[in-house]
Amino acid sequence: MINLLYSSNQITDEFLKAIPSLAKSHELKEIDLNFSRCHKISDQGLIYITRLIQEGPQLSKINLDFDYCPITDKGVIAFTESLKRQTSVKTLTLDLESCWKLTEISFQYINDALKELSCLEYLDLNLREAKPLSNRFFDSFQENVPNSLKTIKFNLMDCPLLDVKCFASLSGSFKKLDLLESISLKFFSWQKLTDPCLTSLSAGFQTLQNLKTLHLSFHAFSKITDKSFITLTKSLEKCTSLENIHLDFNRCQKLTDESLNSLGKCLKRLPHLNEINLNFGVCNQLSDIGLDNLSKGFERLVLLNNLSLNFEYCTQMTDVGLDNLSEGFERLPLLNVISLYFYDCLKITDSAVSSLKAAFERSPSLKIATLQMASTSKILNYN
């Protein structure tokens, strides 16, 4: 295994010149190279690494991080051509965040390489701030995606050309992947994202019987409403193998208590959940009614181990909502860790905080509780 981590403006292409010589090692199975923000590494450095992949033995894992590096299509094309011969690779991680010199050509070559990786199980692409990335990439991905995939991770934050067609293609891809166990999708502040986008994506979850982990981040999508969020929760009800769910709808300010009510009903139908992380910060139409209905969704989750709730700046929340939330903790026999963020919820008083602490003490397995309120910010240990 080769494992190098560098983040320095002093690292240059010359440093990577010796890497191809490692291709002679028949024991080499994994490559993990992190040159994040190494601004002096260019296409030539990536080509040196490409020679190792081209001339070396069959690898099981390739992890390359070149975020903020001035590489161009030339380097990516060379990499993808060498990648095609690595037909045994199971794990591929490629971080091209803010590689500002890339064009859409690079992304098409990445797609072409993927269809050759028939053993691929884990795919992680960080394409944040890929300004030329378009719907065409996901059209091709839907056609080329290896059906062996078990994990998909995409960081698509700040990709301005993508729209509803991207979500429809992703949804179509999921429907082809019977083995899919984990999905992580990150989006941020797309002005084009409206209800049809989330609705299209949700359709792809309905057939994922093996899905165990779901991480969706729709941070600051101001046009999303209850309509599409409820569609999402109804689709997730069918993912009955889910063990870990992370939903980030921070600053989605059109969401109301109806969304939390639907989510609560959804959680009741997911008995294998052991970790829940929900972020609805700055969704200021949410109130105690929604929090109460959400809380009812936790009642049957006897395997729940870790719970994190973020309702910062949800100014309609009061002591009543927190009291209803805290009543259910002692009915969760395996709950070890809880994190509650209600910062700047000014209607929540010290009385509710005291009630929470009392509920923590009654919780049978609780070890760590993190509280962030208007009046307090504490980490409490119960060992």
Secondary structure, 3 states (H helix, E strand, C coil): CEEEECCCCCCEHHHHCCHHHHHHCCCCCEEEEECCCCCECCHHHHHHHHHHHHHCCCCCEEEEECCCCCCCHHHHHHHHHHHCCCCCCCEEEEECCCCCCCCHHHHHHHHHHHCCCCCCCEEEEECCCCCCCCHHHHHHHHHHCCCCCCEEEEECCCCCCCCHHHHHHHHHHHHCCCCCCEEEEEEECCCCCCHHHHHHHHHCCCCCCCCCEEEEEEECCCCCCHHHHHHHHHHHCCCCCCCEEEEECCCCCCCCHHHHHHHHHHHHCCCCCCEEEEECCCCCCCEHHHHHHHHHCCCCCCCCCEEEEECCCCCECCHHHHHHHHCCHHHCCCCCEEEEECCCCCCCCHHHHHHHHHHHHHCCCCCEEEEECCCCEEEEECC
